[in-house]
């Protein structure tokens, strides 16, 4: 799956935010590639690829965990596919 995480504002350190997100990703979910993506007016989003066994369910628990991180404004699921 690919997630797009929007920070609360342009002043958020995305490297620090990524490290805090890594610490809350539910067990059984593997983090793949990450990148920053320009949005507008200096704001950048984090994009990350995650994988997990589909028996663990959908993305709701992952989205909730990331949304709870201070500095995160929004989590959007861009893509989900089966491997």
BELHUBEL-V694132 format. One line per field, one symbol per residue. phi: phi as a letter, one per 30 degrees, with the letter a starting at -180 (. if undefined). psi: psi as a letter, one per 40 degrees, with the letter a starting at -180 (. if undefined). A space follows every 10 residues. Layout:
BEGIN
phi: ???
psi: ???
END
This chain:
BEGIN
phi: .cccccddad dddddddddd dedcdeejcc dcdbacbdca hidbcccbcb baddddjdce ddeddddddd jccabbddab bcc
psi: ihihhhidie ehhddddddd ddeehiiehh hbiiiihhci fehiihhihi iiheeeaaed dddddddehh ehdihhhdhh ii.
END
